[in-house]
């Protein structure tokens, strides 16, 4: 079964961060049959990031971030948007909070981490320009 690409303003990615990425990989792999592979772009800059595909679906749907103990573990959903900067502006206007400046590079998406008015963590991203 192939899952279609996410539509704008829908959850398009998720991330699980842990100081035990091997254990997280084993847990979710055994539980749901998820498959994992190293993100070579992240590895090239010293990050431990593993891409997740679902059983029977070759599309990458999420990632596991090895924190090395530098940040608390978390699981966060990320919404695909047209414009990360504009979405951050709207979040603040609606009573939320921007936790990070917009981050991105030529080969990767722009993204930001945010809080909703209740303090729940979520992310937004826009694909890199082709």
Buried (B, 14 or more C-beta within 10 A) or exposed (E): EEEEEBEEEEBBBBBBBBBBBEEBBEBBBEEEEBBBEEBEEBEEEEEBBBBBBBEEEEEBBBBBBBBEEEEEBEEBBBBBBEEBBEBBEEBEEEEBEBBEEBEBEEEBBBBBBBBEEEEEEBBBBBBEEE
